[in-house]
Amino acid sequence: MDVHREAALKNDTLLRALACQPTEYTPVWLMRQAGRYLPEYNTTRARAGSFLKLAKTPALATEVTLQPLERFPLDAAILFSDILTLPDAMGLGLAFSEGEGPRFERPLRDEAAIRKLAAPDPSAELGYVLDAVREVRRALAGRVPLIGFSGSPFTLACYMVEGAGSDDWRTLKTMLHARPELLHRILEVNARAVTDYLNAQIEAGAQVVMIFDTWGGILAYEDYEKFSLSYCRRIFEKLLKQREGARVPSILFTKGGSPWLAAMMKSGCDAVGLDWTADAREAAPRCGRKNRAARKSRSVGAIRTTKERA
């Protein structure tokens, strides 16, 4: 069994749970741990002037990352950021409109743009995220572990092709069926980008990394492996497993992923996330005897979180 070692941490309950080691209680953290439910978050958000300015200013991102820990006895901090900062770094032009959510100025609709797509250099285009990771780690001073994250290649592709959120993802699904090779091209670039991005977060100090496959559940049963899980598997194969002598565990969450839990557990991650449609008591046996920690919103699980914002 992998042994967790993180001597500098005052509270390593989450990391012990992810290493399948005994814990005195169920570790708790929240998916949208910093958010509008906190008055102090709203104050900082107003001071920033915009969501993107908040996310792209390391000092402010650090401030809101730490705010929930001052109110609640949580067992982890999760970096304040957004999954769409990665395609923004690829040149798609991310903007947030009040009441409308994220939107890309240059969605991927034609073959030429897709062929030109390239993975960014995290230290250059996403340096503000890495600076925030370092600042949060310094501010935490070993209080609890820090979770870094990224969207999955498929979930990122949904926004990159559609250009914004959608009720049916019609443009993305049209590409999947009519020009699957173009979608696979996007997914291949995204997989390289996510791998580089998460490894850069680990190098900067993230002690756990998580992949949010928010829209993997919209895929047909037979398409999930081809268009989502296979690319997550590539990422887990290339993730840094240790930093400064400590294991860096990984978590995979697919919203609506219950049909594929057993396959998800074989993808190379250390833990899988369960959404509100799953029963953790049934999920553990389905994942096999070597199942890792599971997350379930508003129910019992080895790691408990709340429902995320898509």
WOTAPE-V736762 format. One record per backbone hydrogen bond with DSSP energy under -1.0 kcal/mol. CO is the residue of the C=O (numbers start at 1). NH is the residue of the N-H. If there is no record, write none. Layout:
CO,NH + CO,NH
This chain:
6,9 + 12,16 + 13,17 + 14,18 + 15,19 + 16,21 + 17,20 + 27,304 + 28,75 + 30,33 + 35,38 + 38,42 + 39,43 + 40,44 + 41,45 + 42,46 + 43,47 + 44,48 + 45,49 + 50,54 + 51,55 + 52,56 + 57,61 + 58,62 + 59,63 + 60,64 + 61,65 + 62,66 + 63,67 + 67,70 + 68,72 + 72,74 + 77,147 + 82,85 + 83,86 + 84,88 + 85,89 + 87,92 + 88,91 + 92,106 + 93,105 + 95,103 + 97,100 + 97,101 + 101,97 + 103,95 + 107,109 + 110,114 + 111,115 + 112,116 + 121,124 + 121,125 + 122,126 + 126,130 + 127,131 + 128,132 + 129,133 + 130,134 + 131,135 + 132,136 + 133,137 + 134,138 + 135,139 + 136,140 + 137,141 + 140,143 + 142,10 + 145,77 + 146,207 + 146,208 + 147,79 + 148,210 + 150,212 + 152,156 + 153,157 + 154,158 + 155,159 + 156,160 + 157,161 + 158,162 + 159,163 + 160,108 + 163,104 + 169,173 + 170,174 + 171,175 + 172,176 + 173,177 + 174,178 + 175,179 + 179,182 + 179,183 + 180,184 + 181,185 + 182,186 + 183,187 + 184,188 + 185,189 + 186,190 + 187,191 + 188,192 + 189,193 + 190,194 + 191,195 + 192,196 + 193,197 + 194,198 + 195,199 + 196,200 + 197,201 + 198,202 + 199,203 + 200,204 + 201,206 + 208,148 + 209,251 + 210,150 + 211,253 + 212,152 + 212,214 + 213,216 + 213,255 + 215,218 + 216,219 + 220,223 + 220,224 + 223,227 + 224,228 + 224,229 + 225,230 + 228,232 + 229,233 + 230,234 + 231,235 + 232,236 + 233,237 + 235,238 + 241,248 + 243,246 + 246,243 + 249,209 + 250,270 + 250,271 + 251,211 + 252,273 + 253,213 + 254,257 + 257,260 + 258,261 + 260,264 + 261,265 + 264,267 + 271,252 + 272,295 + 275,278 + 279,282 + 279,283 + 280,284 + 282,286 + 283,287 + 285,288 + 288,291 + 294,303 + 295,274 + 296,299 + 303,296 + 304,29
